[in-house]
Amino acid sequence: MGPEILVPLSFFAMIFGIVYLIYSTRNRERLALIEKGVDASIFLQGKTNGIAAWKIFVINFAFLLIGIGAGLFIALFISTYTQMNSDVIYPATIITMSGVGLLVGFKTAKDLDKE
């Protein structure tokens, strides 16, 4: 078994370990609360309040794609009308505008959650 097979195996083992730890810890916490006599309805709190998670994901993903598109558009203008190095302009503006898009998506999702 060479080193080229160890990397994917260790990656999947790490993912499995993280997921197992999350679920086993959550189960232990819930069992401890039930043993203390806490009402089981606290596990359902937060699931009915607010906006659906898939809507927040769609909003953030849409603003991320808008930011990437705007970054490409701005980088094209900058590289066309200036003598700057386009190898630096494209990644910098794409990453910057993606961050701006995610920030706008976060603020929009936060405003939707308030309603």
N, C-alpha and C positions, 0 to 999 in steps of 0.2 A: 504494500500500500504506500504509494508515493505521496509527496507533499501536496501534489495538485488535487488529490481527493480529500485531504484533511481540511482544507479551507471550507468547502461547501458543507461537509459534515459538521464541523464545529459551528458554522453559522446556523444551521438548522437546530443543532443541539442548544445553542444559546437562545434562539427564539422559543423553543419548546420549554426551556427552563424558566424563562421570563413569564410565559403564559401560565405555566404550572404554579409558579410562585404567587402570581396575582390571584388565581382562583382558589388556591389552598388557603391563602391568608384571608381572603374575603369570607370563605366558609368558616374558618376558625373564629373570626370576629363575630359573625352572625350566631354561631353556636354559643359563644360566650355571652352575648346579649340575651339570647333566649334563655340560657340557664339562670341569668339574673332576674328574669321575669319581665323583661322589656317587651312591649307590644310589638308584634311582627309588622305592623303597618308602617313602621319607620323605614323599612326597606323599600317601600313604594313611593316615598316622598321624593319629589323632584322629577318623577317620570311624567306626571300629569301637568305640571306647571311649565309655562313657557312655550316656546316654539319648537317644532320638531327638529331633530338633529340633522335630518337630510336636507331641510330647507336652508339651514345655516351653512352646511357644506356646499350646497349649490351656489349660494350667494358668494361665499368666499372663493370658490373655484371660478365663478364668472368674473369676479373682479381681478383675480390673478391672471386670467387669460387676457382681459382688457389691458392690464398693466404690461404684460409681455408684448402685446401688439403695439401699444403706445411706445414702449421702449425701442422696439424695432423701427418704428416710424421716426422717432426722434434721432436714433442712431444713424439712420439713412440720411436725414437732413444734415446732421453734423458732419458726417464723413463726406457728403457731397459738396458742401459749401465751405469747409475748412480744410486745412492741410494736416489735421490730426491723424494719428495712427488708428486705422479702423480696427486693428486687432485688439485695441484697448477700449475703444468707444462702444462697440456692440455689447460685450458682456457687462460693462459698467452700467450702461443705460438700461439694459434688460433687467439686471438685478435690482437697480434702483427703482425702476417703475413697477416691478413685481412687488417690491416691498410697499410701495405707495398703494398699489391695488389691494394688497392684503390688509393694510391699515384701514383703507376705506371700507372694505368688506367687513372688517371687525366692527367698525363704528356703525355700519348699517345693520348688522346682525344684533348689536347691542340695542340699537333704537327699536328694532322689531321686537326684541324680547321685553322691552319696557311696556309696549302696547298690550 
